[in-house]
Amino acid sequence: MKEDIILQHFVANCQKLEIETIIWQNAIKTFHKLNSDGYLTSEAKDWLCCAIYCELQQAKIKNTRQEAEAGDDPASKKVNGNSWNISLTKLLRRMGINIMRFLKRMEHWIYLAQSSAISQKEIVDIKRHLGINRLLLQHYKHLFRKLYVLPPATETESRSHYQMVYEFGWLLFLAARNDLPVVVSSCLVTGCQVLVCALELVYVNALEVPSSDIINAEFKGLPTNWSCGDFDIDLLRNYSALEAICELIPELSSKSVSMMRKIFHKAVMSMFMDQRLLGNDRSLRHLIKDGILEVNLASLNSSYAQHVSDITEIDERILLTHFIAETPSKAQLTGKQLPRNGADLYPYAQLSLSSSQRDNLLKLLTGELLPSMPVHISNELDQHESNVLETILLDMCNKFESAVHFKGEAMECCLHLGKGLYYTLLGKILAAELQRRPTLKVGQFLMQKNRFNATLIACCLQLMLHILGSTLQLQWLLQLFAINAYEFHKIIELVVTHGRHLLTRNLAKHLGDLEVRCLDSLIWQRNSPLWLIYGNLPRYQHVQLSVSSASICLRKFYYLANQRLVQLCKGLCMLEEYPQIWHIVEHSISVHGAELLLERHLDQLLLCAVHLCMRKLCLRSSFSDIIFQYRYQPHAQSAVYREVYMSPGQPTTDIISFYNRCYVPRMLDYAQSLHCKQFAKDAPKRPLLEQLSNNGHGEHIMSNGLNMNVFLTPEPMPTICKAADCQFMSKAETPLYLKRARSSDELIKSLSLGSGKRPNIHKQRTSCQ
């Protein structure tokens, strides 16, 4: 079923690209032939793209051979619809495949299809050419930032001029290099020389614009007195900034660039002759001023589009956006890290951001965010449904804008990119849902799932808060939009899954942290739907096979509890006692969850369970030892043991008071009667050295008597006890006394000096105390 849908989309895309029927039919036949064992089905879209590329390449070779055989005789030439007259970039964009992913797939496809040596050489050349251009683009951005400055946000015309100069310089370089011999254009060093020549020509022409505010006044190659009002522009006819630009790349010889400049000027002259450029063809000036820049930019774009109308050509104009967000690599010519260009963050370059925040923002700016509702969604909505969705988005953005005190450009960036991210993610999520359920009615779905829509908007705005470095927490955002954490938790996985090409690793990690924050505390607030779904929360084993959203949520919650409990037990050298502690934790959640977990934190139940087990087994450790080890955990928060919720209207208390007043009365009987068979079976007598060890942060201990290190083998990680016949002990076997933890008030009263000072529950005590 899924393969049939992919084939339908493939045929529709081929028809939109005006590819001949025989070509895409042959591509489908080849795909079915190589997919006889079903190996290619999971990635059918990628492999079909490889198949159509090979068919177009063969059609190009066939047509080229026929034209060569026909010679100059017009009567012998056969008119063919050249379907291969489309760029590889256009094909991949229509098929929805990344260029790097396509090249990797083609390596396998060539082997599977036993393609000709020509096909192999084409792929190798494309990869090499693409790699060279990416390095050259890094040099271009580095040099451009040195020559120009980005105007303020208020100067819209100057910013537009800045952006056009940025695009014109790169396009002029591409056009000139394509007119040069292949030997010159396929080399990194000569390519860098041509790039410097193109930048120098554009820079000198940009100086002809009077009082231009995009010129960097600190650049060494700026003519003397250029900023003065009486500067004579005619002096620029013979002016050259080549040496000053070459100094920005010390390893690039200025002499070799001067030699390349003569060849470059010949290529530029050919553009004047072909009327691809307008200006003074004698002095190579007047390319930018007096509105000529717009004409030249449009002309070069048109001619370059014709040049890349070939299935083996990549439209390298996409490098200005598609590769702009990647982390700058070390340039092969200089070996140094190249700084980012001011044009990368256009139009938000004035924002004060850290390097990671810049990376996050660049990824979104270059991720092709949609400016409005996706077409395939808007076509399925009537006017009323469209108005409802737009109203929800507008109301939430207005409420957000009035509550968050961002200034000017930061707020504009937050709302603009937040909306674009929402439209893009909504399109991807619904597209995947339509593939799974082709009969789905989009409008009806969105109207019924109104909380889904609001939660997705809130998630996008939360990502923007993180990008801009806001200190506002998730709980604040949820309260602002009246969204419960359970609903928000469900949207996170969808955003991570469908936004992987839009989100940096930092943003994906941030979403993971938000999910953990929801699971350990926020979903257990009083307004959580989980309390309505379940009377008593199910046990660990009962949620493993269910596919309901609530069960999936609890499955993640139990996994988190298991992970944190293991680390805490490891730090306390209590891995052998883990099965018993887990039973206590699970009982406190499933039986007393509404009393112990409501409005509280998962870690609070873990700390109490560990202490209760210590008392049951008569281990000589205190609550302070547990808290001391807890503070070493990466997720530790002081509020967990300092500010514990008791009941409505009462102030928060510390973890010891909660343990004595709330936890022990409900859990004592269960802990006393618990008999875990896994613990009894797997727990041998503790070795003497392990009893002496009280250090959970390494594999060695220090012997007091011999003053030497004794290394121990790490204990194996415990597993959750899944035995269904763990029984209660008889009264005769039950310990008669479980020592009660001392509360802060009791400790104060027991002090001989009667001091009112709060006890230090963080201080680690020795086994003799």
LINZILIN-V631980 format. One record per pair of residues at least 6 apart in sequence whose C-alpha atoms are under 8 Angstrom apart, sorted by sequence separation. I is the first residue (numbers start at 1). J is the second residue. If there is no record, write none. Layout:
BEGIN
{{I,J} {I,J}}
END
This chain:
BEGIN
{{34,40} {35,41} {70,76} {92,98} {110,116} {153,159} {184,190} {185,191} {206,212} {225,231} {246,252} {271,277} {272,278} {279,285} {280,286} {286,292} {287,293} {288,294} {308,314} {330,336} {331,337} {343,349} {434,440} {446,452} {478,484} {524,530} {546,552} {569,575} {614,620} {630,636} {631,637} {645,651} {646,652} {695,701} {702,708} {703,709} {748,754} {40,47} {70,77} {92,99} {151,158} {152,159} {177,184} {178,185} {184,191} {246,253} {272,279} {279,286} {280,287} {308,315} {330,337} {331,338} {342,349} {433,440} {446,453} {465,472} {478,485} {496,503} {523,530} {544,551} {589,596} {614,621} {631,638} {645,652} {646,653} {702,709} {703,710} {748,755} {151,159} {177,185} {207,215} {246,254} {278,286} {279,287} {329,337} {330,338} {378,386} {500,508} {543,551} {588,596} {589,597} {597,605} {644,652} {645,653} {693,701} {701,709} {702,710} {748,756} {110,119} {150,159} {206,215} {272,281} {278,287} {287,296} {328,337} {329,338} {543,552} {566,575} {569,578} {596,605} {643,652} {644,653} {700,709} {701,710} {748,757} {14,24} {67,77} {89,99} {110,120} {277,287} {305,315} {328,338} {401,411} {643,653} {644,654} {700,710} {701,711} {748,758} {66,77} {151,162} {243,254} {328,339} {543,554} {544,555} {611,622} {642,653} {643,654} {644,655} {700,711} {748,759} {150,162} {242,254} {269,281} {328,340} {430,442} {462,474} {496,508} {543,555} {566,578} {611,623} {642,654} {643,655} {646,658} {699,711} {700,712} {747,759} {11,24} {107,120} {279,292} {345,358} {565,578} {641,654} {642,655} {699,712} {177,191} {278,292} {627,641} {641,655} {644,658} {699,713} {744,758} {462,477} {496,511} {540,555} {611,626} {640,655} {699,714} {744,759} {31,47} {107,123} {211,227} {242,258} {345,361} {610,626} {646,662} {31,48} {63,80} {106,123} {177,194} {278,295} {345,362} {533,550} {565,582} {588,605} {176,194} {211,229} {278,296} {344,362} {397,415} {540,558} {63,82} {222,241} {277,296} {325,344} {458,477} {492,511} {607,626} {28,48} {31,51} {103,123} {221,241} {276,296} {324,344} {345,365} {458,478} {492,512} {530,550} {562,582} {585,605} {607,627} {27,48} {30,51} {173,194} {585,606} {60,82} {144,166} {173,195} {221,243} {277,299} {28,51} {59,82} {221,244} {276,299} {277,300} {458,481} {492,515} {27,51} {59,83} {60,84} {103,127} {220,244} {221,245} {276,300} {585,609} {27,52} {59,84} {173,198} {208,233} {489,514} {584,609} {172,198} {489,515} {56,83} {57,84} {276,303} {24,52} {27,55} {56,84} {208,236} {455,483} {581,609} {23,52} {26,55} {169,198} {207,236} {459,488} {489,518} {581,610} {140,170} {169,199} {426,456} {489,519} {24,55} {23,55} {204,236} {327,359} {455,487} {459,491} {486,518} {581,613} {23,56} {169,202} {326,359} {455,488} {459,492} {485,518} {580,613} {623,656} {325,359} {422,456} {519,553} {10,45} {204,239} {422,457} {452,487} {456,491} {204,240} {451,487} {455,491} {486,522} {577,613} {604,640} {165,202} {204,241} {325,362} {326,363} {485,522} {486,523} {519,556} {520,557} {603,640} {604,641} {3,41} {6,44} {7,45} {10,48} {324,362} {325,363} {419,457} {422,460} {485,523} {519,557} {6,45} {418,457} {421,460} {452,491} {484,523} {601,640} {200,240} {474,514} {520,560} {604,644} {3,44} {200,241} {325,366} {419,460} {519,560} {561,602} {565,606} {569,610} {200,242} {324,366} {418,460} {486,528} {49,92} {323,366} {418,461} {484,527} {485,528} {486,529} {678,721} {322,366} {463,507} {484,528} {486,530} {516,560} {600,644} {197,242} {200,245} {238,283} {321,366} {322,367} {561,606} {600,645} {678,723} {49,95} {196,242} {237,283} {415,461} {418,464} {540,586} {599,645} {677,723} {414,461} {417,464} {475,522} {539,586} {237,285} {369,417} {371,419} {372,420} {539,587} {196,245} {371,420} {374,423} {677,726} {45,95} {196,246} {370,420} {373,423} {374,424} {377,427} {414,464} {539,589} {676,726} {46,97} {369,420} {370,421} {372,423} {376,427} {414,465} {539,590} {604,655} {608,659} {675,726} {676,727} {50,102} {136,188} {162,214} {365,417} {369,421} {371,423} {537,589} {538,590} {612,664} {674,726} {675,727} {49,102} {139,192} {364,417} {370,423} {374,427} {377,430} {537,590} {674,727} {675,728} {369,423} {370,424} {373,427} {414,468} {536,590} {537,591} {572,626} {674,728} {675,729} {50,105} {132,187} {136,191} {140,195} {144,199} {158,213} {369,424} {536,591} {608,663} {616,671} {673,728} {674,729} {46,102} {50,106} {132,188} {136,192} {147,203} {158,214} {536,592} {537,593} {612,668} {616,672} {673,729} {129,186} {364,421} {536,593} {572,629} {672,729} {673,730} {47,105} {51,109} {351,409} {385,443} {410,468} {536,594} {571,629} {613,671} {673,731} {46,105} {50,109} {136,195} {193,252} {351,410} {490,549} {612,671} {197,257} {20,81} {196,257} {348,409} {380,441} {381,442} {382,443} {393,454} {396,457} {568,629} {673,734} {47,109} {57,119} {151,213} {348,410} {380,442} {381,443} {385,447} {392,454} {568,630} {672,734} {20,83} {151,214} {193,256} {194,257} {197,260} {380,443} {490,553} {531,594} {672,735} {19,83} {149,213} {150,214} {193,257} {197,261} {389,453} {393,457} {18,83} {19,84} {54,119} {149,214} {348,413} {377,442} {429,494} {568,633} {148,214} {149,215} {194,260} {198,264} {567,633} {596,662} {148,215} {149,216} {193,260} {194,261} {197,264} {596,663} {147,215} {148,216} {147,216} {429,498} {146,216} {190,260} {194,264} {425,495} {428,498} {147,219} {526,598} {146,219} {425,498} {524,597} {525,598} {526,599} {17,91} {425,499} {524,598} {525,599} {592,666} {524,599} {525,600} {524,600} {524,601} {34,112} {208,286} {521,599} {34,113} {209,288} {521,600} {588,667} {205,285} {208,288} {209,289} {400,480} {521,601} {660,740} {13,94} {205,286} {208,289} {209,290} {252,333} {520,601} {521,602} {660,741} {13,95} {205,287} {206,288} {251,333} {520,602} {659,741} {660,742} {201,284} {205,288} {206,289} {251,334} {520,603} {584,667} {660,743} {205,289} {250,334} {10,95} {202,287} {249,334} {396,481} {656,741} {202,288} {584,670} {656,742} {657,743} {180,267} {584,671} {656,743} {657,744} {176,264} {179,267} {656,744} {176,267} {176,268} {580,674} {580,675} {580,676} {579,676} {579,678} {580,679} {579,679} {578,679} {143,245} {577,679} {576,679} {143,248} {361,467} {576,682} {577,683} {360,467} {576,683} {358,467} {357,467} {357,468} {357,469} {353,468} {353,469} {623,741} {616,735} {573,693} {618,738} {573,694} {572,694} {573,695} {616,738} {572,695} {573,696} {615,738} {571,695} {572,696} {615,739} {168,293} {175,300} {571,696} {615,740} {171,297} {570,696} {571,697} {165,293} {172,300} {164,293} {168,297} {171,300} {175,304} {164,294} {167,297} {171,301} {164,297} {367,501} {627,761} {628,762} {367,502} {627,762} {628,763} {628,764} {624,761} {625,762} {364,502} {582,720} {583,721} {623,761} {624,762} {625,763} {363,502} {364,503} {579,718} {582,721} {624,763} {625,764} {363,503} {575,715} {578,718} {579,719} {624,764} {625,765} {363,504} {579,720} {624,765} {174,316} {575,717} {576,718} {579,721} {360,503} {575,718} {622,765} {189,333} {360,504} {621,765} {359,504} {171,317} {360,506} {621,767} {170,317} {360,507} {620,767} {356,506} {566,717} {566,718} {167,320} {562,720} {166,343} {163,343} {541,722} {137,319} {133,316} {137,320} {134,319} {126,312} {126,313} {126,314} {159,347} {134,323} {122,312} {138,328} {139,331} {150,342} {138,331} {149,342} {150,343} {135,329} {153,347} {145,340} {153,348} {135,331} {142,338} {145,341} {135,332} {142,339} {144,341} {145,342} {153,350} {142,340} {145,343} {152,350} {139,338} {141,340} {142,341} {150,349} {138,338} {141,341} {141,343} {87,308} {86,308} {87,309} {88,310} {86,309} {87,310} {88,311} {85,309} {86,310} {87,311} {88,312} {89,313} {84,309} {85,310} {86,311} {87,312} {88,313} {89,314} {84,310} {85,311} {87,313} {88,314} {89,315} {84,311} {87,314} {88,315} {87,315} {57,311} {56,311} {57,312} {153,409} {53,311} {5,435} {2,435} {2,436}}
END
